[in-house]
Amino acid sequence: MLDRLFASLHTNKYLEEQIRSAILDEETIADTASSELADIRRKMRLAASKGRQILQRIISSPSYAKVLQEALITQRDGRFVVPVKAECKGSMPGLVHDISSSGATLFVEPMGVVQANNELKELEAREQKEIDRILRQLSAACAAQMENILWDYDILVHLDVIFARAQLSYQLNASRIRDAGAQAEFHGAIYDEAEKHRILTRCRFGLNLMRDSVCIGLTMKSVDYWKHDLPVINNIPADSARLVEAERIGLNLAPDTAKRIAAMPAEECLAMRKNVRRVFDRCFDLPAVLHEYDAALREIV
């Protein structure tokens, strides 16, 4: 069975290599993603270097020593500036981009560096436009393979479920699920929230299992289970294990887990579901997340 599933997966080495060579990580598009992008970034480096050279001459000049708050180059709104004493602002012609909280320092873009900074900003706009074009091109290539990608996703979900069952059985030294009198069904990838809720409300636990070598905080899978009031059987240490234990929203995997589940009365299962709903509303529901986000921003500001 596993051989058939693996054999049914599609490979597209050409598209995979295109994506890997163009996207270095979640934040970075490679210079080599296109010749146009490489050329733009080369010009950006030259413009930035030109601006810094002009500023370096300014902060190194004895004539500006009494004008500058510090002999350093910094940035404001993506523009290279120098910190100028407020009382000396007339001695440094340029554009003021920011003022320190005390009002003692002005962050000035000297007139001599404005042109280089303007060129850099124009190149940054061209860079973003070229990045958008590259991403659209890659997205279109993926869209052309949509049918194969969705097929592979369903197969990989199926394989993940199979290996999760196998890992659980191994850790519990268990026999086949059917031999224990339980039923297991594979539903494939489910995108409809109502259908997902209908299925999960029929279950007693969701499997939140990862390989021992995986180090992770909370999985999206566990949060998705909790969204539908479903407790979890968990083997992930740290955050997941502490939350499951402290809030009684599932069971951390142990040798006696199967016996505990078999002997668990309906009232305890119902209590766990209520705990799950309480924890989800408090920690993971959108209003709760936005509240924590706003609180964090207020502390920063």
C-alpha positions in Angstrom: 0.0 0.0 0.0 2.8 2.5 0.9 4.6 1.7 -2.3 1.5 2.6 -4.3 1.0 5.9 -2.4 4.7 6.9 -2.8 4.6 5.9 -6.5 1.5 8.1 -7.1 3.3 11.3 -6.0 4.3 13.7 -8.8 7.8 15.2 -9.1 8.7 18.4 -11.0 12.4 18.9 -10.5 12.5 21.9 -13.0 9.8 23.9 -11.0 11.3 22.8 -7.7 14.8 24.1 -8.8 13.3 27.3 -10.1 11.6 28.0 -6.7 14.7 26.9 -4.6 17.1 29.0 -6.7 14.9 32.1 -6.6 13.6 32.1 -3.0 16.4 31.7 -0.5 14.1 32.0 2.6 10.8 33.6 3.6 12.3 37.0 3.5 14.8 36.9 0.6 14.7 36.6 -3.2 18.0 35.7 -4.7 19.9 38.2 -6.9 20.1 35.4 -9.5 16.3 35.1 -9.7 16.5 37.3 -12.8 19.2 39.3 -14.6 17.1 42.4 -14.1 17.0 41.9 -10.3 20.8 41.3 -10.3 21.4 44.6 -12.2 19.0 46.6 -10.0 20.7 45.4 -6.8 24.2 46.1 -8.2 23.1 49.7 -8.9 21.6 49.8 -5.4 24.9 48.8 -3.8 26.7 51.5 -5.8 24.1 54.2 -4.9 24.3 53.2 -1.2 28.1 53.2 -1.3 28.1 56.7 -2.9 25.8 58.1 -0.3 27.8 56.6 2.6 31.1 57.9 1.2 29.7 61.5 1.1 28.4 61.1 4.7 31.7 59.6 5.8 33.5 62.6 4.5 31.1 64.9 6.5 31.5 63.0 9.8 35.2 62.8 9.4 35.6 66.5 8.7 36.9 68.7 11.6 34.7 71.5 10.4 31.6 69.6 11.3 32.9 68.2 14.6 31.0 70.8 16.7 27.8 70.5 14.5 27.3 66.7 14.9 25.8 65.2 18.0 27.8 62.0 17.2 30.1 61.1 14.3 27.9 58.3 12.9 25.7 57.5 9.9 22.2 56.2 10.5 18.9 55.9 8.6 15.5 57.4 8.8 12.7 56.3 6.5 15.2 54.5 4.4 17.4 57.6 3.9 21.0 58.0 5.1 21.2 60.8 7.7 23.6 62.2 10.4 22.7 63.4 13.9 23.0 67.2 14.1 22.8 69.3 17.3 19.5 71.2 17.3 21.3 74.5 18.0 23.6 74.0 15.0 20.9 73.1 12.4 21.7 76.1 10.3 25.3 74.9 9.9 24.2 71.7 8.1 22.0 72.4 5.0 19.7 69.5 4.2 16.4 67.8 4.9 15.3 67.0 8.4 13.8 63.5 8.6 13.4 63.0 12.3 13.9 64.7 15.8 15.0 62.9 18.9 12.5 62.6 21.8 14.5 65.2 23.8 14.5 67.6 20.8 18.3 68.0 21.1 19.1 66.1 17.9 17.9 66.5 14.4 18.5 63.7 11.9 19.5 65.5 8.8 20.0 64.3 5.2 22.7 66.7 3.9 22.0 68.2 0.5 25.1 66.6 -1.0 23.7 63.1 -0.4 20.0 63.8 -1.4 20.6 62.8 -5.0 22.2 59.5 -4.1 19.4 58.7 -1.6 16.8 59.6 -4.3 18.5 57.2 -6.7 18.5 54.5 -4.0 14.8 54.9 -3.3 13.9 54.7 -7.0 16.0 51.5 -7.3 14.2 50.1 -4.2 10.9 50.7 -5.9 12.2 49.0 -9.1 13.5 46.1 -7.0 10.1 45.5 -5.4 8.4 45.6 -8.8 10.8 43.0 -10.2 10.3 40.8 -7.1 6.6 41.0 -7.6 7.0 40.0 -11.2 9.2 37.0 -10.3 6.7 35.8 -7.6 3.8 36.1 -10.1 5.7 34.1 -12.6 6.5 31.4 -10.1 2.9 31.4 -8.8 1.6 31.0 -12.4 4.0 28.0 -12.9 2.6 26.5 -9.7 -1.0 27.2 -10.7 -0.4 25.3 -14.0 0.5 22.2 -11.8 -2.5 22.8 -9.4 -4.1 19.4 -10.1 -0.9 17.5 -9.3 -0.1 19.6 -6.3 -3.5 19.1 -4.7 -3.3 15.4 -5.5 0.1 15.2 -3.8 -1.2 17.1 -0.8 -4.0 14.6 -0.2 -1.5 11.7 -0.6 0.9 13.3 1.9 -1.8 13.9 4.4 -2.8 10.2 4.1 0.8 9.2 4.6 1.1 11.5 7.6 -1.9 9.8 9.2 -0.5 6.4 8.5 2.9 7.2 10.1 1.2 8.9 13.1 -0.9 5.8 13.7 2.2 3.6 13.4 4.2 5.8 15.8 1.4 5.9 18.4 1.1 2.1 18.2 4.8 1.6 18.6 5.0 3.9 21.6 2.0 2.3 23.3 3.2 -1.2 22.3 -0.4 -1.5 20.9 -2.1 -4.0 18.7 -4.1 -3.0 15.7 -6.8 -0.4 16.2 -9.6 -2.6 15.1 -8.4 -5.3 17.5 -9.0 -2.9 20.3 -12.6 -2.4 19.2 -12.1 1.2 17.9 -12.7 2.5 14.4 -10.3 4.6 12.3 -11.3 6.4 9.1 -9.2 8.5 6.7 -11.1 11.5 5.3 -8.3 13.0 3.2 -7.7 16.8 3.1 -10.8 18.7 4.3 -11.0 22.4 3.5 -14.7 23.0 4.4 -14.9 24.1 8.1 -18.4 22.8 8.6 -17.5 19.3 7.3 -14.3 19.3 9.4 -16.4 20.2 12.5 -18.9 17.5 11.7 -16.1 14.8 11.6 -14.1 16.1 14.6 -17.2 16.2 16.8 -17.5 12.4 16.3 -14.0 11.9 17.6 -12.8 11.6 21.2 -9.2 12.7 20.6 -7.0 14.2 17.8 -3.5 12.9 17.3 -0.9 15.6 17.8 2.2 13.5 17.2 5.6 14.3 15.8 9.0 12.5 15.5 11.1 12.7 18.6 13.7 14.7 16.7 11.3 17.5 15.9 11.6 20.5 18.2 8.5 22.8 18.0 6.3 24.8 20.3 2.6 24.5 19.3 1.5 22.9 16.0 -1.2 24.4 13.8 -2.7 20.9 13.9 -3.3 21.1 17.6 -4.8 24.6 17.5 -7.1 23.4 14.7 -8.2 20.4 16.9 -8.9 22.8 19.8 -10.8 25.2 17.5 -13.3 22.3 17.1 -13.3 21.5 20.9 -11.3 18.3 20.4 -8.8 17.2 23.0 -5.5 15.8 21.8 -3.1 12.9 22.3 0.2 14.7 22.4 3.8 13.6 22.3 5.4 17.1 21.7 7.3 18.3 24.7 7.7 21.8 26.1 4.8 24.2 25.3 2.4 21.6 24.0 3.0 19.2 26.9 2.7 21.9 29.6 -0.5 23.3 28.1 -2.1 19.9 27.8 -1.2 18.9 31.3 -2.0 22.2 33.0 -5.3 22.9 31.3 -6.5 19.3 31.0 -7.2 19.6 27.3 -5.9 16.1 26.3 -3.4 13.5 27.3 0.4 13.5 27.0 1.4 10.2 25.5 2.5 7.6 28.0 2.6 3.8 28.2 -0.8 3.7 29.9 -2.6 6.2 27.5 -4.6 3.6 25.7 -5.9 2.2 29.0 -6.7 5.6 30.3 -8.7 6.3 27.1 -10.5 3.0 27.3 -11.5 3.6 30.9 -12.4 7.2 30.6 -16.0 8.0 31.4 -18.1 10.1 29.1 -18.3 12.9 31.8 -14.5 13.2 31.8 -14.5 13.4 28.0 -17.1 16.2 28.1 -15.2 18.1 30.7 -12.1 17.9 28.5 -14.0 19.4 25.6 -15.3 22.2 27.8 -11.7 22.9 28.9 -10.6 23.0 25.3 -13.2 25.5 24.4 -12.3 27.7 27.4 -8.5 27.6 26.5 -9.1 28.2 22.8 -11.4 31.3 23.5 -8.8 32.6 26.0 -5.6 32.0 24.0 -6.2 31.3 20.3 -9.5 32.9 19.2 -9.0 35.9 16.9 -10.3 38.6 19.5 -7.9 37.1 22.1 -4.9 37.1 19.8 -5.7 40.7 18.7 -6.0 41.8 22.4 -2.6 40.3 23.2 -1.1 41.9 20.1 -2.4 45.3 21.0 -1.1 44.9 24.6 2.3 44.0 23.3 2.3 47.0 21.0 1.4 49.3 23.8 4.3 48.0 25.9 6.7 48.6 23.0 5.4 52.1 22.3 
